[in-house]
Amino acid sequence: MSRRLRDPVHGLIVFEEGNKIDMLAWSLVDAPEFQRLRRIRQLGVSELTFPGAVHTRFSHSIGVFHTARQLVTVLRRELTRNQKSFDEPRAESALVAALLHDLGHGPFSHTFEEVQASREVSKRHEKWTADIIRNQDGQIFPILERHRSGLADDVAGMLEREDPEDIYHAVVSSSFDADRLDYLRRDKLMTGTGAGGIDFDWLIDNLRVAEIGLDVPDDENGASRRVQTFCLTAKALPAAEQFLLARYTLHQQVYFHKATRCAEQMIGKLLRAIARLAASGKIVDSNLPDNHPLARFFSEGGETVCNYLALDDSVVLGALDAMSRATEPSVRDLARRLQERRLYKTLDISEFGEDAGKQRARKRRIEERFAAKITDETVMLDEGASISIYAEIGGDEERMHKKLHILDGSTPVEISKLSELIRSLERKKQFTRFYFADVADRDAARN
Amino acid sequence: MPVSRKPEYYVADIIRAAGGRLASRVRLQKLGYLLDQLGLDSGFRYAYHHYGPYSRDLDSAILDAEAFGLVQEDYKYRQSDGARYSIFQVAGENADFTILIDGHLQKLTKRLTSENVTVLELAATAHWLDQIEKVPDWQTEIRRRKGWKTEDGRLEKAARLLQELGLPPTATTG
């Protein structure tokens, strides 16, 4: 019997009984590693700012699978048009990778990753995803291997590889990958921001396959490494501009909203405090039991796949009540504040006017004046949010394969070469904010 | 903080030592990372991103350097596909070094600037995998993550560069 799900973005999503990949996907959805994604919100604490944004990585991942099927249909059409063969097993790997791409997210996703990075533990969610897929003691691995020997490693490899290998890889990693095509529409819908317009059907209809250069540009010469990816016809240029603008607006208004960023910083501070207590054998000071999933994970040698999978948003949020009675003062204070949504008070340096020199000088003054409080984190500096038309969270530059290419005749060129609108938004803009535990400090910093 | 240790001066001095002009944000970041391993001591913190070790502190220092008029950033475009890249230039070309007063570090900066940006990325990543992530087999891991970038002799070139600089993993294993 076919399986059906109702989805606010895509409508009816059907897993056809006679389709082996659909049935494989359905069995993966039932695995506990995938069900865990029901307990990780797609936008973390954005719900504190946009109350409707309670959608999870579970619904997003299913939406990504559904979108990936549409992209594979485009791919089959384009390869046939170009008289190239279609690699069925590779397409299968891409579809499964689309479904499983978020398995490795921790609680509050990027916030948790930042906590780990600040503890000098460098393991990104992509690596956790690959480890979970390859985990022979888990339920994902045997399902994949029963379908096809070596599928688990194919899928994990596709997700941990930083640059795309071929056009099948573009389904999960390109400027038009299934992840991006789902989350932009879903986040826009669920936050209720109505930010920008995404003309999805027209974009999909105008998708073509062409080769782009992958090398980092650092001179006027061409790229030596070329790979096939999705590009758009010139007819879709206006829709592509709107697509990028929608993405820009979501970053500006939703992902980097000052209250959301502030709450993320506070959760990060709380988790770092728990990690310190667990590592020093003082978890009792947090009022969490020794066997709490956070205590287990942050204890020495505790960073196993099994312990990681025991962590999710609900584990952290469910622990706030206990932590609000901690003997350790900062744990107690942060837990109470987060329970009651009493956030630190924000000062954005854009308050000091448009002039960059003036903004940076005032920032420097605040850093010097509140140096001790910045060290003890009762004043927190946030420089982690930057946007440009190719915004992403951190990193040197947007990756070449994530840049949007339009066919100029038959040659793919980066959209900014053809669009003045996009070119005007290329310059990177950083949101620089301070969050103050004490409102009096914030007011003093303004003067 | 003393004037000379302000983060923007590290940025201006790296670009000055590079010859007053430096192409690509990725190159500037990898230079910062490798120079820090060689004794620059900037205090910048690094995390792993798409192009290997990356420092948000350095990124912020670039903004400071631009805002305070020490450095100017312009964009250029690759002819074939219009891909954009940054060109950084120091504002006062005759100004003295404030951080990189060590002639050896200046020479190393110049040397690294001449290297292919992907080779720099691989060298910085190999060092990171071995020293920070402490992966047991950095060569397998770097091939797994970086794929095609490790081909055509680039990984070997990165290994030779680290050896020349006296940095692990290749300097210790010879």
Contacts between the chains, C-beta under 8 A, distances in Angstrom:
chain1	res1	chain2	res2	distance
A	117	B	47	4.5
A	120	B	132	7.2
A	122	B	47	6.9
A	122	B	48	5.0
A	122	B	128	7.7
A	122	B	132	5.8
A	122	B	133	5.1
A	123	B	133	7.8
A	124	B	48	6.6
A	157	B	144	7.2
A	160	B	144	6.5
A	160	B	145	6.6
A	161	B	144	7.2
A	161	B	145	6.9
A	161	B	147	5.3
A	162	B	50	5.7
A	162	B	145	5.3
A	162	B	146	6.3
A	162	B	147	7.2
A	163	B	146	7.4
A	163	B	147	5.6
A	163	B	148	6.7
A	163	B	149	7.0
A	165	B	147	6.2
A	165	B	148	7.5
A	212	B	81	6.5
A	213	B	78	7.4
A	213	B	80	6.6
A	213	B	81	5.6
A	213	B	83	6.7
A	214	B	148	7.4
A	215	B	118	6.6
A	216	B	24	6.2
A	216	B	26	5.1
A	216	B	51	7.2
A	216	B	85	7.5
A	216	B	117	5.1
A	216	B	118	6.6
A	216	B	121	7.6
A	217	B	24	7.3
A	217	B	77	7.8
A	217	B	78	4.4
A	217	B	83	4.0
A	217	B	84	6.8
A	217	B	85	4.2
A	218	B	23	4.5
A	218	B	24	3.8
A	218	B	26	7.5
A	218	B	27	6.1
A	218	B	85	5.3
A	218	B	117	5.0
A	219	B	23	6.4
A	219	B	78	7.5
A	219	B	85	7.8
A	220	B	76	6.9
A	220	B	77	7.7
A	220	B	78	6.0
A	220	B	79	5.0
A	221	B	78	7.2
A	221	B	79	7.5
A	221	B	80	7.8
A	222	B	78	6.8
A	222	B	79	7.1
A	222	B	80	3.8
A	222	B	81	7.5
A	223	B	78	7.2
A	223	B	80	7.0
A	223	B	81	7.2
A	223	B	83	7.5
A	225	B	148	5.6
A	225	B	149	7.8
A	356	B	63	7.5
A	356	B	66	7.0
A	356	B	67	3.9
A	357	B	67	4.8
A	357	B	68	6.1
A	357	B	69	7.1
A	359	B	67	7.0
A	360	B	63	6.8
A	360	B	64	5.3
A	360	B	67	4.0
A	360	B	68	6.6
A	361	B	67	7.9
A	361	B	68	7.8
A	364	B	64	7.9
A	368	B	1	7.3
A	383	B	56	6.1
A	383	B	59	7.9
A	383	B	60	4.9
A	384	B	56	6.2
A	386	B	59	7.5
A	394	B	47	7.4
A	394	B	49	5.9
A	394	B	54	6.9
A	394	B	56	6.2
A	395	B	49	4.1
A	395	B	50	5.3
A	395	B	51	7.1
A	395	B	54	5.9
A	396	B	25	5.2
A	396	B	26	4.4
A	396	B	29	5.0
A	396	B	49	6.6
A	396	B	50	7.2
A	396	B	51	4.8
A	396	B	54	5.5
A	397	B	25	5.4
A	397	B	26	5.9
A	397	B	51	7.4
A	399	B	50	5.4
A	400	B	83	6.6
A	403	B	83	7.0
A	405	B	81	7.3
A	411	B	81	7.6
A	412	B	81	6.5
A	413	B	81	5.2
A	413	B	82	4.5
A	414	B	77	8.0
A	414	B	81	5.9
A	414	B	82	4.3
A	414	B	83	5.4
A	414	B	84	6.9
A	416	B	77	8.0
A	416	B	82	6.5
A	416	B	84	6.3
A	417	B	77	6.7
A	417	B	81	7.7
A	417	B	82	3.0
A	418	B	82	7.9
A	426	B	75	6.8
A	426	B	84	6.5
A	430	B	59	7.9
A	430	B	60	7.1
A	430	B	63	5.9
A	432	B	60	7.8
